[in-house]
Amino acid sequence: MNTEIIKDYLQKNSSMSPQFIEYVCQNMAHHNDVVEDFCAWIRAGNFDFEPKTEVEGWTAKRLHEKFPSLSVADIFISLSNLYDNPESEKRIIESGFAIY
Amino acid sequence: MTEIEGHSILSGCSNEWDTLKSPDTSNAEDVQAEPSASQRGAIISEILNESTKLERLINIVIGRLSKSGSFDFESLSSQDKEAINESPYSVEQLIQFAKERIFHEKCGEALASLSEYNTVEVPEKDRNLVDIVIDKLCESRSQSREQLRDDATNFAYEIYFPSVKEREISDIFANSIAESISDDDISEYIGADIDKILENPDNLDLALDNFGKLFNKCLNLHASVELEDAADVKSVGYYDPYMDEVKINASRFEALRGYFKKNLKNNAEGADYSSLYILASFATVVSREFMHAYQCAYKERHDDDRALKYSMNLANYVEISNGPVNHEAQLIEREASAFSETFRRKLIGFVANRWSDHLNNEVGHERHMDLVLDENKYDQNLALTAVGNRIFDGRPLSLYEALLIERNGGFKKVLAQVKEMNATNFNEYELINMLDENGGRFAALTPRELSAIRWMSDAEGYSNIYDFISFEHLKRDTPHREAVKIIYHAMSSSLVGAEDIDYMKVLSPDDYEVIKEYNLGELIWDARKWAYAHYSDSIIGRLSGHGEYSDHMSKEEFEGLRYIIDKYGSGEEVEAKNKIQGMISSIYTPNEEEISNDELIAARYAESISDEMIKTAISDLYESGSISNFIENVAHIVKSTLPLSADLAYYRISINRTPPKEGEASALGSCVHKKRVVNINITHANELSADIVNFFEVLAEIIAHEHFHAYQHVSKNHESSEIAIRRNINKNKYRPSENGHHEYRMQLIEREAYAYGKAVSKRFAEHLDGGELRRIFK
């Protein structure tokens, strides 16, 4: 149910393709805490909620503070990826989400 | 032959006929008892004369049958009547001989003309003859014409468009014939020759007769075999059914032999395998042509479907100029390939067994015997890689490596694997330049050049390498290119399909002069490829569902679409559309398997960089202390080891030192294809690096990453493989980072470049010395 809220939000507010939104939501559904934090952000519109997710030392708020230009979707996808592929995602974060 | 010709020839031979009419039998017996040389000559000439006379009479009958479909003795000229009356044959016998001759000559043509896959335009003068054959076939098969038509259509599809199952049946049939040749037979006929050939490949020519004897005995044939020097003929060998002769083209074969002989000179260790390879190649060619001889003999039976298929295929032979894929797919060629391949393996096995015995008894080389006895003892992949590297370096192979190759499926298979592992060392451009020099004609290439194409084709697959070379060639300013452009413009402005255009009518006489030098089918294919290259974006857009793909399609788009559809071999637009949609999904939302495949392909290229290259770049850095030098060196390494390196050579490096904005993900590098430039931001790279070692790792990664994008740009224009089409779609529909960092990273070209960059960086990390770097860059 919560992933439906996220899907709806991304469809209306991001430029992501429908297939990618589907892919993101499917992956995120494996991590309830990330889904709940994402929904909390959608409700509050800011990062001042009590976070349920902390992976490898990162929370949604910390990622936002460190990389202010990062999109909200990318922040929560990153948290989800930190669970699934920690080494690869840590490298991406360390590079500052650098674009090649 | 016409009646007039028959009349004139007969009238000039009446005296000879008289002497043959009533031969003196007592004399003949004497001659048989003890013929002198002159008597033998007289007998032979007598027999030849008689057979020539009979031929002429049969031709008179055939001439009449072809005119009216029936034979009316009374309608003949008085001289023809006289000739028949004076012959020892009755009219009925002659008609029967004539019908058998017609059947023999026209069976394949008749069947092909009946089938829906009708490639034969029966000339007016032969229509009656073909009708006679069809009636005879219906009678012998107890079928109506409609039933025979259905059978002929099925035959055609099995011959030219075989299903997997039919291919298997062909393979099994041909393999079983090859398997029936026993080791004892090989030993008896060519055993002694093998030793001589392995000792010196020049002895190969001497063994030709014995090869002929072996195949004639095992296949129950009587064909002769000989070397023929025909530098202008493309094939390595051919079978002449009229003379019943297998011909081996000495010029073509010499090119192959030359390559291995050169190896023999350079390294005695590889002598065994070089000689074995020459022997095996020779056996492949000879056995292949003998299989054709077998097929020609088999078709004479006319009593089963296979014989009829052979007749049909021989009468409607797909020449190699129609495309090597089509050529190889037809029944008689795929059978010949299967037969020769199986025989080659048998022969190699025979020799390998001899070697094993030799090693065991005389040399006792433990390492070799271990390999022979326990194939699991060695890591075969590692061994294959080593073998592959040796092939690419042009060095000969040792016996040890030769056995490994055979154990792993033979030379072609290993070469294909090696090519996949290390797809860097083929110089296609050299061949393209050669094509330029002779107007784009493969036939005009030298044996060495054709061998090189063949060599690449073995690993790459015929269609890819031919496509690649012909496409590259299209881009050159040559008469061939001009011809393609003429066809392209004609097809663009015509309302009918490219094949249906009457080019002689629509083109100016000058333009027609240009195109008539070439094969029209190939020009149309090239023109479609041309259209595809120019309109691929919009064609793919339509196929992918973005727009109605068949409505409002321009003629150019439509012709480009035909290229994609033909390429997939489905013949169906719907299937092509589904395939494109599948590709799009694998570009933007790949599944795990697709992700790992793409990353693996990209990372493999990093493995082809040698340790020496990396060490040289690093030692240059230590000596010069110059970061710019290092960047140039790394760029040179990746450019020269990625495929299509000649095109990548045009890219240059530009170093940027603009600091990134606070908190923003800025670009570390970029590739601007149109300007052929790769930009590297070393300030940003420095800020992202944990230490000096990491800085050079990051630099290597960015350089490699951006050059991989360059390679993707270049490859999409060169290749017609699925991955090239996917890269093309992705380049045309690139997802920038504004769509979200992760979606951006997920798309095909980024994940490929990322994997390659990381893999190259890892290779450099293995050799970078932190202490040394800190000393230089304090």
Interface residues (C-beta under 8 A of the other chain):
Chain A: S14 S15 M16 S17 Q19 F20 E22 Y23 V24 K66 F67 P68 S69 L70 S71 A73 D74 I77 S78 N81 I92 E94 S95 G96 F97 A98 I99 Y100
Chain B: S585 Y588 T589 P660 G663 E664 A665 S666 A667 L668 G669 S670 H684 L688 I702 H705 E706 R735 S737 E738 N739 G740 H741 H742 E743 Y744 R745 M746 E750 A753 Y754 G757
